[in-house]
Amino acid sequence: MKKILLLLLLCISLKIAAQKLTIEETKIINEINKQMPQTLRMLEQLVNINSGTNNLEGVREVGAILRKEFDKIDFTTQWITLPDSLKRAGHLVANINGKMGKKLFLIGHLDTVFEPDMPANPYKKVNASTATGQGVVDMKGGNMIILSALQALYKLGYLKNTTITAYFTGDEEKSGKPTSVSRADFIERAKQADIALGFEGGSLTTVAAARRGTSHWQLTTTGRQAHSAGIFTAGYGSIYEAARIINTFREQLGKEKYLTFNPGFVIGGSEIKYDSAKIYGEVSGKTNIISPVTVVQGDLRFLTEAQKNSARVKMKKIAATDNLKGTSAKIVFAEGIPAMEPTPGNNALVQILNRVSIDMGIGQTKAGDPGSRGAGDISYIAKYVDCLDGLGASGSGAHAPGEIINLKEFPILIQRAAIFIYRLTR
């Protein structure tokens, strides 16, 4: 299926290789420019609604506003509820069905990292080129690129007989667990598509043809508890052993491209209590007691499943061999978010998008460095469809106070997205 799709994508790429903007595409740009005041007003409205992942009402409010707009352009909309046990708001889905062109799956998310108990940062225009606000780039700006592009295509009659699903998750920043439940509907709908496009953080010059995945690990080391005077004779204790193992990880695997592993939580002492789910613990100990137990939790980021599995094998071997005197160690792994692996199909999409950028006169768009991006919702479906991400708003400071959107590039990114969708659905 993916090989056939790749050939079709290459045919599309060759067909438009010598093409500049058509009359229809020029109309798209004009329509987007015409509706920009409305687009910016709605962006401000969405940013000023706190929709932190745990603020379920705020997430639903943002979803309700977008749902109303999709209803206006004749999309069928649905709110996907999740079990109460997940403590998540749910997802918004909007779709139209036709028989022309590629079936597209457009991805946004309604939530941000900014919860109600964090300092407020409402939408504020800094100057003619920039504005600030919580989630203005990640990813309310991206959501508006999806909506505005589709509004323009609808107004011009270019959505007729196309198949497009716009899916906005309500918990991208902190997904409900288990993800087999919170992402079940998302994955099943994506399997019906030919191409998935993600609208997180964008750029005029680069796009994501691959994103690293995440995994989690927990290392537990044990040692003989004894007086500290015997630290090098009675046994080295659990803390030294944990330090040895972590440092060996760094020495043996630290230079592998796209592979990273971060020990983010360490607790060791005479007595420890910890919650591995919340990554929280309490510890007591004395400097004159050799620590009997240490726990380390961390993440593992990788570009391919093969790279992940290879790293796990090496980490297990390091933990199990050459243990310091009087110590033992055990490491266990847990799945996180899969990788969006680089594929020929993804790269073919980059070439089509690059042609759009060139035809618009904004220069080349190339595949960016996969190591610069973490995992995202698109990664859950990357093994089923060809994908591109990074089609959203440009700016800086995502996940931090003072997040900024580039207002100068914002309309251009909407125009590019709309023309890209237009060409894929012809």
C-alpha positions as CSV (number, residue, x, y, z in Angstrom):
1,M,0.0,0.0,0.0
2,K,2.7,2.5,1.0
3,K,4.8,1.6,-2.1
4,I,1.8,2.3,-4.3
5,L,1.2,5.6,-2.5
6,L,4.9,6.5,-2.9
7,L,4.7,6.1,-6.6
8,L,1.5,8.2,-6.7
9,L,3.2,10.9,-4.7
10,L,6.2,11.0,-7.0
11,C,3.8,11.3,-10.0
12,I,2.2,14.3,-8.3
13,S,5.6,15.8,-7.6
14,L,6.7,15.4,-11.3
15,K,3.4,16.8,-12.5
16,I,3.8,20.0,-10.7
17,A,7.6,20.2,-10.9
18,A,7.6,22.9,-13.6
19,Q,4.5,24.6,-12.3
20,K,4.0,28.0,-10.7
21,L,0.9,29.0,-8.9
22,T,-2.3,28.4,-10.8
23,I,-5.2,30.8,-11.0
24,E,-7.0,28.7,-8.4
25,E,-4.0,28.8,-6.1
26,T,-3.7,32.5,-6.4
27,K,-7.3,32.7,-5.4
28,I,-6.5,30.7,-2.3
29,I,-3.8,33.2,-1.2
30,N,-6.2,36.1,-1.8
31,E,-8.9,34.5,0.2
32,I,-6.6,33.7,3.2
33,N,-5.4,37.3,3.2
34,K,-9.0,38.5,3.1
35,Q,-9.9,36.4,6.2
36,M,-6.8,37.2,8.2
37,P,-8.4,39.7,10.5
38,Q,-11.0,37.1,11.5
39,T,-8.3,34.4,11.9
40,L,-6.3,36.6,14.2
41,R,-9.3,37.5,16.3
42,M,-10.1,33.8,16.8
43,L,-6.4,33.0,17.6
44,E,-6.6,35.6,20.4
45,Q,-9.9,34.2,21.6
46,L,-8.4,30.6,21.8
47,V,-5.2,31.7,23.5
48,N,-7.1,33.6,26.2
49,I,-8.9,30.4,27.2
50,N,-6.7,28.3,29.6
51,S,-6.7,24.8,28.2
52,G,-4.0,23.1,30.2
53,T,-4.3,19.3,29.8
54,N,-5.8,18.9,33.3
55,N,-8.2,21.8,32.8
56,L,-10.9,19.6,31.3
57,E,-13.5,22.4,30.9
58,G,-11.0,24.7,29.3
59,V,-10.0,22.0,26.7
60,R,-13.7,21.3,26.0
61,E,-14.3,25.1,25.6
62,V,-11.6,25.4,23.0
63,G,-12.9,22.3,21.2
64,A,-16.5,23.7,21.2
65,I,-15.3,26.9,19.5
66,L,-13.5,25.0,16.8
67,R,-16.3,22.6,16.4
68,K,-18.7,25.4,15.6
69,E,-16.4,26.8,12.9
70,F,-16.1,23.3,11.3
71,D,-19.9,22.9,11.3
72,K,-20.1,26.2,9.3
73,I,-17.9,24.7,6.5
74,D,-20.0,21.5,6.3
75,F,-17.7,19.2,8.1
76,T,-19.3,16.4,10.2
77,T,-18.1,17.0,13.8
78,Q,-17.9,14.7,16.8
79,W,-16.6,14.9,20.3
80,I,-14.8,11.7,21.3
81,T,-15.3,11.1,25.1
82,L,-12.8,9.1,27.1
83,P,-13.4,7.0,30.2
84,D,-13.5,9.0,33.5
85,S,-10.6,7.0,34.8
86,L,-8.3,8.7,32.3
87,K,-9.1,12.1,33.6
88,R,-8.9,13.7,30.2
89,A,-11.3,15.9,28.3
90,G,-11.6,14.0,25.0
91,H,-10.9,14.8,21.4
92,L,-12.6,16.8,18.5
93,V,-13.0,15.2,15.1
94,A,-14.2,16.9,11.9
95,N,-14.4,15.2,8.6
96,I,-15.7,15.3,5.0
97,N,-15.8,12.4,2.6
98,G,-15.4,12.3,-1.1
99,K,-13.7,10.4,-3.9
100,M,-11.1,12.8,-5.2
101,G,-7.4,12.9,-4.5
102,K,-5.5,11.6,-1.4
103,K,-7.4,11.0,1.9
104,L,-5.8,13.4,4.4
105,F,-5.6,13.2,8.2
106,L,-4.8,16.6,9.7
107,I,-3.5,16.7,13.3
108,G,-3.8,19.4,16.0
109,H,-4.3,19.4,19.7
110,L,-6.5,21.5,22.0
111,D,-4.4,21.4,25.2
112,T,-1.3,23.3,26.3
113,V,1.2,22.8,29.1
114,F,0.0,25.8,30.9
115,E,-2.4,24.9,33.7
116,P,-4.7,27.3,35.6
117,D,-2.4,27.5,38.6
118,M,0.5,28.9,36.5
119,P,0.9,32.6,35.9
120,A,-1.5,33.9,33.3
121,N,-0.1,35.0,30.0
122,P,-2.9,36.3,27.8
123,Y,-2.6,37.1,24.1
124,K,-0.7,40.3,23.6
125,K,0.6,41.9,20.4
126,V,4.2,42.8,21.0
127,N,4.8,44.6,17.7
128,A,3.7,44.3,14.0
129,S,5.6,41.0,13.7
130,T,5.1,39.2,17.0
131,A,2.5,38.3,19.6
132,T,2.8,36.4,22.9
133,G,0.4,34.2,24.8
134,Q,0.1,30.7,26.4
135,G,0.0,28.1,23.7
136,V,0.0,30.7,20.9
137,V,2.5,28.5,18.9
138,D,2.0,25.1,20.6
139,M,-0.4,24.7,19.3
140,K,-3.3,27.2,19.0
141,G,-1.5,28.8,16.1
142,G,-1.3,25.4,14.4
143,N,-4.9,24.7,15.0
144,M,-5.8,28.0,13.3
145,I,-3.6,27.2,10.3
146,I,-5.7,24.0,9.8
147,L,-9.0,25.8,10.2
148,S,-8.1,28.9,8.2
149,A,-6.7,26.9,5.3
150,L,-9.9,24.7,5.2
151,Q,-12.1,27.8,5.4
152,A,-10.5,29.3,2.4
153,L,-10.7,26.1,0.4
154,Y,-14.3,25.7,1.3
155,K,-15.2,29.3,0.4
156,L,-13.7,28.7,-3.1
157,G,-15.4,25.4,-3.5
158,Y,-12.2,23.4,-3.5
159,L,-13.2,21.0,-0.8
160,K,-15.9,19.4,-2.9
161,N,-15.5,15.6,-3.3
162,T,-12.4,15.5,-1.1
163,T,-11.8,13.3,2.0
164,I,-10.2,15.1,4.9
165,T,-10.3,14.4,8.6
166,A,-9.1,17.1,11.1
167,Y,-8.4,15.5,14.5
168,F,-7.7,17.6,17.6
169,T,-6.6,15.6,20.6
170,G,-7.3,17.0,24.1
171,D,-4.3,15.5,25.8
172,E,-1.2,15.7,23.5
173,E,0.9,17.4,26.1
174,K,0.2,14.7,28.7
175,S,-1.7,11.8,27.2
176,G,-4.2,9.8,29.1
177,K,-2.9,6.4,30.2
178,P,-3.1,3.8,28.9
179,T,-2.6,5.3,25.4
180,S,-4.1,2.1,24.0
181,V,-7.4,3.7,25.2
182,S,-6.7,7.4,24.7
183,R,-5.3,7.0,21.2
184,A,-7.5,4.1,20.0
185,D,-10.0,6.2,18.0
186,F,-7.2,8.4,16.7
187,I,-5.2,5.4,15.4
188,E,-8.2,3.7,13.8
189,R,-9.3,6.8,11.9
190,A,-5.8,7.5,10.7
191,K,-5.6,4.0,9.2
192,Q,-8.3,5.0,6.8
193,A,-6.1,7.9,5.4
194,D,-3.4,8.0,2.8
195,I,-1.4,10.9,4.3
196,A,-1.1,12.4,7.8
197,L,-0.1,16.0,8.3
198,G,0.9,17.4,11.7
199,F,0.6,21.1,12.5
200,E,2.9,21.5,15.5
201,G,5.6,24.2,15.4
202,G,6.3,25.2,11.9
203,S,8.9,27.0,9.7
204,L,9.1,28.3,6.2
205,T,12.4,26.5,5.6
206,T,12.2,23.1,7.3
207,V,9.6,20.4,8.0
208,A,9.6,17.2,10.0
209,A,9.9,14.1,7.9
210,A,10.8,12.1,11.1
211,R,10.5,12.5,14.9
212,R,12.2,10.6,17.6
213,G,10.2,8.3,19.8
214,T,10.3,8.0,23.6
215,S,10.7,5.1,26.0
216,H,11.2,4.9,29.8
217,W,13.6,3.0,32.0
218,Q,14.0,2.3,35.7
219,L,17.3,1.2,37.2
220,T,17.3,-0.3,40.7
221,T,20.7,-1.0,42.4
222,T,21.2,-2.7,45.7
223,G,24.2,-3.1,48.1
224,R,25.1,-4.3,51.5
225,Q,24.2,-1.8,54.3
226,A,27.1,-1.3,56.6
227,H,29.3,1.3,58.3
228,S,30.7,3.8,55.8
229,A,34.2,3.1,57.0
230,G,34.1,-0.1,55.0
231,I,32.8,1.4,51.8
232,F,35.7,0.0,49.6
233,T,36.1,-3.3,51.5
234,A,32.6,-4.3,52.7
235,G,31.1,-3.3,49.4
236,Y,30.6,-0.2,47.3
237,G,26.9,0.3,48.0
238,S,24.0,1.0,45.7
239,I,24.8,4.7,44.9
240,Y,28.3,4.0,43.5
241,E,26.8,1.1,41.4
242,A,24.1,3.4,40.0
243,A,26.7,6.0,39.2
244,R,28.9,3.4,37.5
245,I,26.0,2.2,35.3
246,I,24.8,5.6,34.3
247,N,28.3,6.8,33.4
248,T,28.9,3.6,31.4
249,F,25.7,4.3,29.5
250,R,27.1,7.7,28.6
251,E,30.5,6.3,27.6
252,Q,29.3,3.5,25.5
253,L,26.1,4.9,23.9
254,G,26.4,8.7,24.3
255,K,27.8,9.3,20.8
256,E,25.2,7.4,18.8
257,K,23.3,9.8,16.5
258,Y,19.7,10.5,17.5
259,L,20.0,8.3,20.6
260,T,19.7,10.1,24.0
261,F,19.0,8.8,27.5
262,N,18.4,11.1,30.4
263,P,18.4,10.1,34.1
264,G,15.8,12.5,35.4
265,F,15.1,11.1,38.8
266,V,17.6,9.6,41.3
267,I,16.8,8.5,44.9
268,G,19.1,6.5,47.2
269,G,19.7,6.0,50.9
270,S,19.0,3.8,53.9
271,E,15.3,3.9,53.4
272,I,13.4,5.1,50.3
273,K,9.7,5.5,49.4
274,Y,8.9,6.3,45.8
275,D,6.0,6.4,43.4
276,S,7.3,5.4,39.9
277,A,4.1,6.7,38.2
278,K,4.3,10.2,39.7
279,I,8.1,10.2,39.8
280,Y,8.1,11.2,43.4
281,G,9.9,9.9,46.5
282,E,11.0,10.3,50.0
283,V,14.4,9.2,51.4
284,S,16.3,9.0,54.7
285,G,19.9,8.1,55.3
286,K,23.2,9.0,57.0
287,T,26.5,9.9,55.7
288,N,28.1,7.1,57.8
289,I,25.8,4.3,56.3
290,I,26.5,2.6,53.0
291,S,23.3,3.0,51.0
292,P,21.5,-0.3,50.4
293,V,19.1,0.8,47.6
294,T,19.0,3.4,44.8
295,V,16.4,3.9,42.1
296,V,17.0,5.9,38.9
297,Q,14.3,6.7,36.3
298,G,14.9,8.2,32.9
299,D,13.8,8.5,29.3
300,L,15.3,7.0,26.1
301,R,14.8,8.8,22.8
302,F,15.4,7.1,19.4
303,L,14.8,7.5,15.7
304,T,13.9,3.9,14.9
305,E,12.6,0.8,16.6
306,A,15.8,-1.0,15.7
307,Q,17.8,1.8,17.4
308,K,15.6,1.6,20.6
309,N,15.9,-2.2,20.8
310,S,19.7,-2.2,20.3
311,A,20.1,0.5,23.0
312,R,18.0,-1.6,25.5
313,V,20.1,-4.7,24.9
314,K,23.3,-2.7,25.6
315,M,21.9,-1.0,28.7
316,K,20.7,-4.4,30.1
317,K,24.2,-5.8,29.6
318,I,25.9,-2.9,31.3
319,A,23.6,-3.2,34.3
320,A,24.1,-7.0,34.6
321,T,27.9,-7.2,34.2
322,D,30.9,-6.0,36.0
323,N,28.9,-5.0,39.1
324,L,30.9,-3.4,41.8
325,K,31.7,-5.5,44.9
326,G,28.7,-6.3,47.0
327,T,26.1,-4.8,44.6
328,S,23.5,-5.9,42.0
329,A,21.4,-4.1,39.5
330,K,18.2,-4.5,37.5
331,I,16.9,-2.3,34.7
332,V,13.3,-2.5,33.2
333,F,11.9,-0.6,30.3
334,A,8.4,0.8,29.5
335,E,7.0,1.9,26.2
336,G,6.3,5.6,25.5
337,I,5.5,7.1,22.1
338,P,6.7,5.3,19.0
339,A,9.2,7.0,16.6
340,M,8.0,8.6,13.3
341,E,10.7,7.0,11.3
342,P,12.1,8.5,8.1
343,T,10.6,6.8,5.0
344,P,10.7,7.3,1.2
345,G,7.0,8.2,1.4
346,N,7.7,11.0,3.9
347,N,10.5,12.3,1.8
348,A,8.3,12.3,-1.3
349,L,5.9,14.6,0.7
350,V,8.8,16.9,1.5
351,Q,9.4,17.3,-2.2
352,I,5.8,18.2,-2.9
353,L,5.8,20.8,-0.1
354,N,9.1,22.1,-1.3
355,R,7.6,22.7,-4.7
356,V,4.8,24.6,-3.1
357,S,7.2,26.8,-1.3
358,I,9.3,27.5,-4.4
359,D,6.2,28.3,-6.5
360,M,5.0,30.7,-3.8
361,G,8.4,32.5,-4.0
362,I,9.4,31.8,-0.3
363,G,12.4,29.6,-1.1
364,Q,13.1,26.0,-0.4
365,T,11.6,23.8,2.4
366,K,13.7,20.9,3.5
367,A,13.5,18.0,6.0
368,G,14.8,19.2,9.3
369,D,16.9,17.4,11.9
370,P,14.9,14.7,13.6
371,G,17.0,15.2,16.7
372,S,15.6,18.6,17.2
373,R,12.0,17.3,17.8
374,G,10.5,15.2,20.5
375,A,7.7,12.7,20.0
376,G,4.1,13.8,19.2
377,D,0.7,12.4,18.3
378,I,1.6,11.8,14.7
379,S,4.1,9.2,15.9
380,Y,1.3,6.8,16.9
381,I,0.2,6.5,13.3
382,A,3.5,6.9,11.4
383,K,3.8,3.1,10.6
384,Y,0.4,3.2,8.9
385,V,0.5,6.2,6.6
386,D,3.0,8.6,5.1
387,C,3.5,11.6,7.3
388,L,4.8,15.2,7.6
389,D,4.9,17.3,10.8
390,G,6.0,20.8,11.6
391,L,3.4,22.5,9.4
392,G,2.2,24.8,12.2
393,A,2.9,28.3,13.3
394,S,6.5,29.6,13.6
395,G,7.8,31.4,16.7
396,S,9.8,30.7,19.8
397,G,9.6,29.8,23.5
398,A,7.2,26.9,23.3
399,H,6.4,25.4,26.8
400,A,7.8,28.5,28.5
401,P,6.4,31.8,29.7
402,G,6.5,34.4,26.9
403,E,5.8,32.0,24.1
404,I,5.9,34.0,20.9
405,I,4.3,33.6,17.4
406,N,5.7,35.1,14.3
407,L,2.8,37.1,12.9
408,K,4.7,38.0,9.7
409,E,5.1,34.4,8.7
410,F,1.7,33.2,10.0
411,P,-0.4,34.1,6.9
412,I,2.3,32.7,4.6
413,L,2.2,29.4,6.5
414,I,-1.6,29.2,6.2
415,Q,-1.3,29.9,2.5
416,R,1.3,27.2,2.0
417,A,-0.8,24.7,4.0
418,A,-3.9,25.4,2.0
419,I,-2.1,25.0,-1.4
420,F,-0.4,21.9,-0.2
421,I,-3.8,20.4,0.8
422,Y,-5.2,21.6,-2.5
423,R,-2.5,19.8,-4.6
424,L,-2.7,16.6,-2.6
425,T,-6.5,16.4,-3.0
426,R,-6.7,17.0,-6.8
